[in-house]
Amino acid sequence: MKISLKLFGLLSTFAALTTFSNANAMDLDWSGQFRSEAVLINNYAPEVQTPATGGGYEIVNAGSKDARFQSLFARLRPKLIVNDNIAIKTEWWLGNPITGFYGSDYPGASRSDQRYYDSTYSGGSVITAQRYWAEFLTDLGTFQVGRAPQHWGLGLVHHSGDGLWDRYQSTGDTYKMISKFGNFTLSPFHTKYDMGAAVGGTCIGGAATCGHPTGGATLSEYGLGLQYENKDEDFEGGVQLVRRIAGAQSESKWINNTSGGMNVTIWDIYAKKRMGKVDFAIEAPIFNGELVGYKYQAFALAAELQYRASDSWSFLAKGGKVPGQPNSPGAGTANPDKWRMVSLHPNYKLGLLMFNYNFSNFAGNNNANNSAGGAGDVKSIYDEPITNANYLLLGTALTADKWQFTFNFVTAKADQTAHGGDQFFNSRTRAYSTTAANHDQGSSIGTEFDLGVALNWDEFTTFALDFGLLMQGDYYKFNNGATDTDLKTMFGAVGSIGLKF
């Protein structure tokens, strides 16, 4: 029987840490998550392909208009308690939450080819340390240093991704002080993100490899958060100031097929209030600065309202306004007067299908030999954040002993649409069309109905089955061709198993 040397080394390391901790009165606490899901989606692509012209919303099928796939992911969170004032926290991934599929390791430089008819070897599903940071309790507050999670408010800009079904997370190399003064918390921080992987990051290998000098182009955030919390009044709120800066030397063509830097100031304001049986929350991030050489001014708004009618029944409403990018007049090279669009964090989701799956990435995704533009540049089927949308969700949940039944209604309209004669901004490719629109685009993104059934088997395990019916609107039917794409009503079913310990 073969065993991964990395796995053996990891287990040996933790065994040594456990032994060491016992000898020195230190504790090693374990927690973690495991999840698996099977997905069936019908009619994600049209039966007859209508090729897009110059940047339309084309969905190319992967040999079928239906999709079937399964995912698998687990993470461990060992925490070493050194003493009453010092703790070291970590998070280890087994696989990948975005590209971890049954029958395939995830692509990347460490991917090994699998050509065995009788076995599966974990060539790429390695165990990786995604987070590791230390927390020091001092007289001035709690000091964090290391690769730590970032979260604020409802998670529109920074989302820690700690939920069982979250696929993305905000993580950076951070120095942060959390100081409490009565009901107030003051949190200054400095965070740097992965050079070469984040927007604004630069590659390693010199000018010959990268096409530009290396260094000085990482993405950094300098911030200060002020939070107020009054448990007696069931209220919390705050404002976070973030300066997001990235150099212009970037190989990441992350907007309008262009690489470049950013210098953006973000004011992120949120509030949460509980009034008897009603919970209300709101968040409004405001952006101002520059992106890839153009001025950037935008703001978004998201609100949530929950009514707990009884121990069994609850009702939920979500609404928001997330701006898109206006058209560029004329049919020449698209140059915006300023950037105005906002993309919320991908973990802030609505329906089972809408703003969850990027259907245009279903064909050729997660294949190291058929990637978006090069090695490691993988098209993700989950890269569908809320953007260019005015949305509304109405939902209800019924809890009966170990069972929970949910029903959601979701509808959304586009904030910006293509106008005939102008170049338009494609919210999925994050780029302007190469030609002018030959007719106007509809504003309806779609309407969705979701039904879910979950069984909480015990305090650790949940089995769930969710169904979704999505009627795609004219917005995604627009392909800038002579006729719009004929998209059918989409049906989705997801069976899932989740384990928290």
N, C-alpha and C positions, 0 to 999 in steps of 0.2 A: 504494500500500500504506500502510495506516495503522499507526502505532506509538504506544503509550501514552506520553504525556509523562512520566508517573511512571517508567516503565521507562527511557526515554531519560535522565531525570535521574539515576536510580540508576546506570546504566552509566557516565554521564559522571563522576559523583562517584567511583566506584571507579577509573576510568581516571586521574582526577586524583590520587587517593590513591596509585595505583601509581607514577605519574610522580614524585610528591613523595617517595615512599619510596625510589625509586632514587636520587634526587638527594641524599638525606640518610641513606643506608645503612640504610633501614628495609625490612622484609620484609612482604609481604601474602600470607598463607597462605589457601588455599581448601579447604573441605571441604563436604560436604552430602549430601542424601538425596533420592531420587525414588521415589515408589511409586504404584501403581495396582492396583485390584482390581475384580473382577466378582463379585457376590454373588447367589445364588439361594437363597431360603428358602421351603419349602413348608409349609403348614398352620400358619402363625404365628397365625392367627385361626380361630375356630370357623366351621363352615358355617352354623349357626343362631345368631343373636345372642340372648343372654339378658341383657337390660339389668341393669346393676348397681343395687343399692339402697343408697343412703347410704354409698358409699365402698368398694364391693367391687372385686375385681380383674377389671375388664372390659377385654377387648381388642376394639376396634372395627376391622373391616377397612377398608382404603382402596379399596373396590370389588372386592376379591379377597382370598381367604384366603392367597394366595401373594405374595411380594415379589421384585422384580428391580431391582437398582440397581448402579451402578458409581461408584467414587470416584477422585479424582485429587488428589495433593498433592506439593509439593516444598518443600524449604527449603535455604537456603545459609548457610554459616557462615564468612564471611571473618574472619580474625584479623590485626590489624595489630601487628607487633612493633616497638615504638618503640626499645627498647634492651634490654640484658640484664636490666633491672629493671622494665620497664613494657611491658604488652601490653594492647591493646584488643580485646575479643572481642564478636562480634555474631551474631545469628541472624535471617535474613530469611525470611518465609513467602511462597510463591506459592500463593494460595488459602487454604484453611482445613482443618485435619485432621479437623474434626467435621462440617462442612457443605459440604465441597468435593466436588460430584458432577459427573459427566459431563453436559454439556448444560445446566448451570445455574451461574451465579455464586452466591456465598453471600449470604443476605439480610442486610440492614443498612441503615444510613442512606445508604451510598454505592451501593446497588444501583440499577442502571439497567435499565429494561425492555428486553427483547430480543424484537423482533417482525420478524425477518428470515428469509426462507425459504432463503437461500443462504449464510449466514455466521453465525458466532458471534463476538461481540465481548466482550472481557474487561471488562465494565462493573463487576463487583464483585470479580473475582478479582485484586485489586490486590496489589502487593508491599508488605508491611508489615514494619517492624522490630519484632520481638517481644522481642528481648533485645539489650542493649548495655551492657557494663560494662567497667570498667578494673581491672586487677590490678597492684598495686605490691609488688615484693619489697623488704622492709625488714629491718633487723636484728631487729625484733620478730616478723616473720612476713610472710605474704602478706595484703595489705589489699585487699578487694574493695569497689567502689562502683559502683552502677548497677543496671540491671534485669537481675538475675542468676538463674540456676537454683537451686532448693533441693532437696536430697535427703538422706535419712537412712535407714540400715539397709536393709531390704528394700523400702522405699518405701510403707509402709502409710499414713503421714500426709503426708510430703513426698516427692514423686517427680518427678525432673527431666524425665522424658518424653523422653529422648534416643534411645530405641530407634526403629528404622526403622518399626515399626507402632504406636507409642504415639500416642494421640490427645489426651491431656490432659497438662499439665505444671504443676509448681509453679514459678512465676516471680513475683518481687516486687522492688520498689525497695529495695535492701539496702545497709547498711554492715556489713561483716563482716571480722573479723580471724582468720586461721588461723595459730596459733602452735604450733610443734612443740618438744617437750622430750623428746628421746630417743624412746621408743616411744609417748609420749603426745602428743595433739593437743588444744589448747584453742581453741574457736571461739565467741567472743561475737558476737552479731549483732542488728541491728534491721531489720525488714522492714515496709514498708507496701504494701498491695495497692490495686488500681485502685478509686478512689472512684466509686461508682455502678454498678460491675459486680460487685464482690465482696459477699459477705454482710456486712451492717453498713455498706456504703458508702451514701452519700447522693447524691441527684441534684443537678444544677446547674440553676438557673433561678429560685430564690427560693421563698418560701412559696406563692405563687399557683400555681406549676407543680407543686411537689412535695407540697404539703399540709402541709409542716413547714419550719422554718428549715433552711438548709443549713449545712454545716460541722460539724466536730467529731464526725463519725460514721464515720470510715474504719476499716478493719480493719487492725490493727497486730499484729506479733509481736515480742516481746523474748525472746531466747533465749541459751542457753549450752550448747554441746556439749562433752563430754569423751570422747575416743576413744582406745582402746589398740590398737596393732597390733604384732604380733611375727611377722615373716616367717619367722624360723627355726622357729617353732612352728606356722606356718600358722594363726594365730588373729588375729581382730580383734573388737572389741566396743566398746560405748560406751553412754552415757546422754545424752539431750538434754532439757534443761528449756526449755519454751516457754510463755510467757504470751501468750495470744491474746485480744485486747481489741477490741471494736467498740462504738460508740455505739448508742443506741437509736433514733436518727433515721434510719430506713432505709425505703426504698420497696420493698425486696426481701422479699416474703412467702415466706421460705425454709423455714419449718417450721410445720406445723399451720395453714397459711394465715394466718400472723401475721408481722408485721415486728417487729424488736426487736434488741437488742444481745446481747453475750456477754462473759463474763469467765471464761476457762477456763485452767486450768493443765494442761499435758500433760507427763508423764514418759514419754519414749519410749526403751525399753531394747532393745538388740539384741546378738546375738553370732553369729559365723561361725567355723567350725572345720573344717579339712581333716585327716582321719585316714587316711592311705594312699589308698585308692581311694574313700573315703567323704567326702562334703561335707555338713555339717550347718549349718543356719541357723535362727534364731528371732528374733522381734520381738514385743514386748508394749507397746503404748501404753496409758497410764493417764490418764484424763480426770477432772478435778474442778473444779467452779465453778458458773457459772450460764449458762443459755440462755433468752432471752426471758422473764425473770422467774421461772424455776423452777430449782431446784437440778439440777446435772448431775453424775452419778457413773457412770463406766463404764470398762471395760477390754476390750481385744481381744487375741487371741493367734494368731499364725501361725507355722508351722514348716515347714521344707523339708528333705528328705533325698535326696541323690543318690548312687548307687553306680555308679562307672565300672568295669564288669566287664572291659572290654578297650578297645582303640582303636576298636572298631566298635560295641560294645554299651554302653548306659547305661540306668539305671533311676531313676525319679523318683517321690517321694511328697510330697504337700503336704496339710497338715491345719490346720484352724483353727477358732476359736470367735469369732464376731462377734455380739454381743448385739443383740437387737431391743428395741422399746418395749412394755412390758406394757399390758394393757387398762386402760381407765378404767371402774371399776365403775358400773353403772347406765346409764340411758338419757337422762340429762340432758346438759348441756354438758360436753364432755370436758376435764377439768383434771387433768393428771398430778401425782402427788405429787412426782415428780422425773423428769428425762430419763435414760434408761439406754442408748439405742441408740448404735451406732457404725457409720459408713459408711467403709470403706477407700477409699484413693485409686483412682479408676477404672482406672488403669493396671495395678493388681495384679489380673490376670484369671486365670480358670481355663479353662473350656471354650471351644470355638469359638462356641457359642450361649449357654449358661448364663452369667450374669454378664458378658455381652458386649453383647448387644442388649436394649434396652428395647422389647419388642414392643407395649406399650400406646401407644407414641409413634410407631408406624409410620404411623398414619393422620393426615394433615395436617401432617406434620413438614416442616421446612425450607422453609416458604412464608411470605414476609413478610406475606401477606394472610390467613393462617390459622395464626397463631402461638398460643403458649400463653396469652397474656393481653394482649399489646400489641406495639408495634413493637420489634423486636429481642429479644423474649422467645420464643425458638425452642425447641420441644421436640426434644431430641436423641435419636436412636435408639440412641446409645451410652451414654446416661446410666443405667447399670445397675451401680453399685458393689456389692461384696460387703457385705451387711448382713443382720442377722437370720438368720444361717446358721451351722450347724455342718457343715463340708464336709470332703471327702476326695477327693484326686486321686491316681491311680496311673497311671504312664506309663512307656513305654520308647521308646528311639530307636536305630535302626540306621544307621550311617554306612558307606557303601560308595563309596569314591573321591569323586566329585562329588555323589553321591546321598545323601539322608537320608530315612528312613522313620520316622514317629512314630505311636504309638498311645496314647491317653489314655482313662481311665475316670474319670468325675466323678460324685459323688453328694452331695446336700446335704439337710439337714432344717432347718426353721425353728426358731429359738430361742423365739419367741413366736408364738402363733396366736390367732385370735379365739375368744372363748367366748360361747355363747348368752346374751343378756341384757346383755352389756357392749359399750361402744364400743371399737373396735379401731383400731390404728395401721396405716395402709397404708404399707408400706415403699417403694412406688414414688412415691406422691404426697407422702410425708413428712407426712401429716396424719391426724388421727383421723377415723373415720367420723362422719357426721352423725346416724346412727341406730344403735341397738343391733343387734348380730348376732342373727339369728333362729335360728342353729344353730352348732355348733362347726365350726371350720376344721381341715382336715387339715394335718399337719406336713411332708409330703414335698414338697420344692421340685422335685425331679426327678432323673433319672439320664441321663447322656449318654455316648455312645461317639464318639470322634473318631479319624479316620485321616488322616494327612498325608503328602504326597510332595513333596520339594523338590529342585531341581537347582541347585547352585552352579555356574553357567555359567563364571564366573571369580572372581577375588578381589573383584570389584565387584558382580556381578549374580546375582540369585537368582530363579528361576521356581518357583512353588509351587502346589499344588492340595490343598485340605483339604476333608474331608467330615465332617459331624457328624450324629448321630442323637440327638435329645432327647425323652425321654419325660417330659412335664411332669406334676408331681405334683398332689395334691389342694390344695396351698397356693394355687396360681394358678388353680385351677378355682373357688375360692370367690368368688362375686360378691354374697353376702348376699341373694340372691333365694330363691325357693321351692325351686329346684333349682340345682345347681352347673352351671357352663359345661362343655360337652362338648368338651374340648381333645384334639386328635389328636396322634399322634406326629409330631414336627417333623423335617424333613430340611433340611440346609443344605449348600451347596457354595460354596467361595470359591476363585477363581483369582486369583493375584496375581503382580505383578512388582515387585521391589524393587532399588534401585540405591544403593549407598553409594560415595562417592568422597572 
